[in-house]
Amino acid sequence: MNKRIHLSIAHMGGNEQKYANEAFEQNWIAPLGPNVDAFEEAVADYSERTAAAALSSGTAAIHLAVKLLDVQQGDTVFCSALTFIASANPIIYEKAEPVFIDSERDTWNMSPKALEKALQEAEAEGKLPKAVIIVNLYGQPAKMDELLALCKKYGVPVIEDAAESLGAIYKGRKSGSFGKFSIFSFNGNKIITTSGGGMLLADDKELIDKARFLATQARDKALHYQHSVSGYNYRLSNVLAGIGRGQMEILEDRVTRRREIFDIYNEVLGELPAVEFMPELEDTKSNRWLTALTLNRKNTDVTPVELIDYLAEQNIEARPVWKPLHLQPVFEGCKYYAHDEDVSKDLFENGLCLPSATIMTDEDIYFVAEQIKKFLTEQR
């Protein structure tokens, strides 16, 4: 196969151009406008939230959540360790200190056991965190019941980082419906996209109004340009929001297809002793944004890097699992609470993500799966 098979690329549904064209026809190109309002309403309604603010990125959404929780220099914020750096960077923006919490194996997400240890120690030291950022990795919801109960016990607000999990379900509730705040990302590689963009959601309209204020340079209500506090240029444009409106219309189709992609990989590779797929917790529905697996090193000598390199030779893009944040040079010296063993580190060292774009055909997926099977069988 000569064509490039990508990890995860945009897939348009048809109406995106219609809504974007409306912005051109109305000459409503600047940030804000009818598409922004409609996009916010669509995402809030879908996610069973009261209000939402469309922003330039998921990172901006996390930053505003951190800001609205009054995180300042000298404060700590607990954050999932196994995630992209965007989950933690906003903590640094406010000169606070990130504390990283390990994963557990049932979901690859934040370990309630590790979080409890961290909260107990923080309380004993008289320095509870200002917030806990819980990530839903690769579209799989975390153990929200246990994690939220712990945060409630210690009076710590939660930011649900659902950047990768739009369309997922946890015990009958939509991903993004948990926590004081929740966030989505609409980056070009996500399950739906606005090219670049994000969303901040909450069940408190006043908080979202404050977020919108901060996201539009914190301009006071005055005829002239007056500013009493510092703000940010974080709002989403009316053109990109039009793309988001069209994408929301086909979100359920995209979730169904991502899950079908996983099923094909599982069909071909599921019986291989070297392959262990990312689990799906009982009573949850992952959106399977990316099909992720680990290689059982007891049953193969192949490393994830070797497999990724082999797939690259076949014009197939695969990626390692996120490198845990407590192992990143930029966060050297930050506190880290392990589950028992270092689960995040083990998942990183043995894990990889497979091409999962909904634009792939069944033929593409079977080709990738058979190439993996071939390499693992020949190299074992």
N, C-alpha and C positions, 0 to 999 in steps of 0.2 A: 504494500500500500504506500503510494507516494505522497498523498496529501497529509498535511500536518494535523494531528489530533491534539487539540488543546485541553488543558486541565479544566477550565471553566470560562466560557466566553458568553457575551451577550446574545440573547435570542429574542427577537422582536415578535410581537403577536399580530400587528396589523394596524391597530388604532393609535399607536404612539405618534405616528406622523400626522394623523388627523388633528390631535390635540396640540401638537407642536405648531402645526400650520395655523391653527386658530390664533396662537400667540403672534405669529407673523402678520396675519390678516388684520388683527386688532392693533398691531404695532406695540404689543405689550411684551417687550423683550426684556426689560429690566427685572430685577428681583421683585417678587410679590406679583399678585394678579390672580385671575380666576382659576388658572390651573393649580396654583399653589394652594388656594383655599380648598379646591375639590380634592386634591391629592391628600392633604392633611385629613380631611373628613373621611376619605376612603380608608386610609390606614388606621385611623382611630377607631372607626366602626368595625373594621375587620378584626382588630386586636382587642376589641372590647374595652377600650380606654375612653376616658372622657374627652381628652384633648391631645393634640399633637402639633409640633412645630417642625416644618420642613427646613432642613439645614444643608449646608454644603458638604457634610461628611458625617459618618458615624462618630468619628473622633471629636468633631465639634459638638455633637450631642452629648457625649460623655463629659466633655469639658464643661459644658453648661450645667449638667447635672451636678458635677463636682462643685462648681461655683455656687449654685443655688443651695447646696448643702453647707455652705460657708466653710469649706475646706481651706485652711490657711497654712502658712509656714509654721512648722513645728507639729502639725497634726499628722496622724497616720491614716492610711486608707488600705484596707485589705483587698487583695485582688487575686483572681485565679492565676496560677502560674503558667498553665499550659494554654497559651493564647497568643495572638498577634500583639505586638508592642503597643498598638493603638489603644488597647484596653487600659494600659498603665500610664502612657505619656501624659494624659491630662492631670494626673496626680503631681507630676513633676512641674507642669506649667504653673501650678499654684504653690510650688516650693514646699509641698508636703512630702511625706515619706511613704513609699509603697511597701507593703508587707505581703509576701507572696504565699499563697495557700495551695498545697499539692492537690492532685487529682485522686480519684478513686477509680477502680477498674470497671465498675458497672456502667458508667456513662462517660468516662475519661474527663469528667468535669470536677468542680471543686468538691473536695472530700469533707463531708460533715464532721468526721472524726478530727481531721487536721484543723478545721475551722474552730471546733470546740476547744481544742488545745490552745489555739492562738487567742481566743476570746478570754479564756480562763486566765491566761498569763497576763493579758492586757489589763484585765480588771484588777488582778493582784497588784499590778504596777501603777494602778490609778490612771491609766491612759488608754481608754477604749478608743477604737477607730471612729473617725467621723462618718465612714461609710464602708460598705462591703460591695465590691463589684464582682458579680457572679456571671460568668460567661457560659453560654450554651454552645459548646464546641461543635463545629462541622454540622450544625443543624440539630444536634441531640440535646434536649433540655436536661439541665442539671437536676439533682434531687432537691427540688424546690421546697417540698414540705419540711424536710429536715433542716435545710439551710435557713429558711425563713423563720422557723421556730426558734433556732439558735439566735438569730439576729434580733427577733422580737424579745427574747428573754433578756438580752443585754442592752436593749434599747438602741440598736444601731440600724440606721436606714440602709436599704438595699438599692443598688443600681443594677438592673438586669441588662446585661450586655447580650442582646439578642441579635447582634449584627449579622450572624450567620444562620439564624434559625427562624426567619419569617416563614410562617406556614406550618411550623411544628406545633404539636399539641402535648400538653402535660396534664394527665388526669382530667381530660375534658375541657381544659382551659388553653387558650391560645398562648403560644410563646410571645412574650412582649406585654403580657397582662399582669406581670408580677412586679413587686417592688415599689418603692416611692417613685422611682423613675425607671423607664425602660428605653432602650435605643435600638434602632435598626440601621443597617448600612445598605446603600444602593450603589456601591462601587461596581465597576464594570464586570467583576467576576462573580457577583452575588446571584442568588437564585432569580431575582428580578433586579433591574438596574435603571438608574436615571443618568447613566454615564459616570457621574460622581454625585454623591448626595447621601443624606442621612435623615433620621427622624428622631425627635425626642418626644416621649409620651409620658403622661401621668394622668391620675384621676382627679387632679386639682387644676382647674382652669386658670386660677390666678398664678400658679407657678409657671404654667406654660406661657401665659401672657408675659411674665417676667423674663422668661427665656427668649421670647420674640423681641422684647425690648433690648436685651443685651446683645442679641444676634444682629441687630440693625444699628450698631454703633452707639447704643444707649442714648439715642436722641430724645431729649425732653420734648414735651408738648409745648412748642413755642413756634411762632412764625419764623423766627430766625433759627440758626443752627446753634442750639445750646445743649451742653452736656454736663451733667453733675457727677457722673461716674464714668469709668472707662468701659467701653463695650468692644464688640467684635463684628467683623464683616462675615457673618456665618449663614446668611439666609440663602435658600435655594432659588434659582432663577425660575421665572414663569415658563420658559421654554423647556428646561429640564423636568420641571414638574409635569408638563404635558406628557413627556415620555413615561414618567411614573404612573400617571393615570391609566395609560394604555397597558402598562405592565401589570398593574393591580388586577385588571380584568382577566388576565390569564394566569394569575398566581397559582390557583389550584391545579391547573393543567401542568404547570412546571413542577409542582411538588409531586404529582402523580408520576411524571416522567422520571424525575430524579430517583424515585423509589423503584421504578421499573429498571433503571440502569443498575442500581444496587442488586436487584434480584438476578439480573443476568450475570453479573460478576460472581454472585454467590452460587449460582447454578454451575458455573464452570470451575470455580476455585474453592468452593466451600468445603469440599471433601479432602483437599490437600492438607496433609498434616503440618505443613509449614505455614499455613495461612490462618490467621484469626482476625475476623472482621470486627470493626468497632461495634460494640453491643448496642442494642436498643432496649432501654429500660421498660419493664412491664408497665402497662397503662400509659405509655407515651407513644407518640408518633414523630419520629425524626423526619425532617424534610430531606435528609440525605443530601444536603448541599454538596458535599464531597463524599464519595465512597472512600473510607479510610480503613487501613488494615495494619496489623503488625505481623512480622515474620517470627515464627517460633524458632528460636535459634537452637533449640534442642533437636529440631527436625530438619534443619538446613544450615549449610555454611554460608549461604548467600546473605549479604548485607543489603539493607535498603538502598544504599548508595550504588552498589553494583547493579541492582535491578533497575534503578532509575537511569543509570548510564546506559544499560542495555536497551531500555525502552526509547531513550533519546536517539539511539542509533536506528531505531525503527520509525523515527519521526513522531514519536509519542511523548507528550509532556506529562511527567509525573513529578511530584514534589515530596520532600520530607514532611513529616508532621512538624508543627510549629516547635521551634526551639524554646524550651521553657524560659520564662523571663528571669528566674533566679540564676540561670546560667549565662545570661547576657552580660557582656562586659560593662555596659552602661549602668547596670543595676548591681554591680559588684558591691558587696558589703550589706545589702538589704537583707532583712530578716526573711526566713523561709521556714514554713512548718510542713513537714512531710506527713504523709498518711501513716505509714509504718516504714516500709521501704520507700525510696524515692520513685513514686509511680510515674510522675511527669517525665523524669529523666529516662526511665525505661521505655516509655511510649515513644519518646523522641528518638532514642537510639535504635528502635526496632520498627518504627512505623513509617508509612508512606501514604500519600493520597493519590488516587487514580483519576484519570480523565472522567469528568462527570457532567459535561455540558449537555443541556437538553437538546441542543442542535445536532448531537451525534445520532447516527442511525444505529439500528440493532447490529448491522454488519460491522460498524466501527467498534462497538463495544465488544462483540465476540472476538474481533481481531485482537484488541488489546488483551482481553482475558486469555486468549490462546497463546499469545506471545509470553505472557507472564507464566502460564502453566508450562510452556515449553522450556523457558529458561530455568525455572525452579526444578523441573524434572531432570534436565540435563546436568545441572550444576550440583545437585545434592550429593 
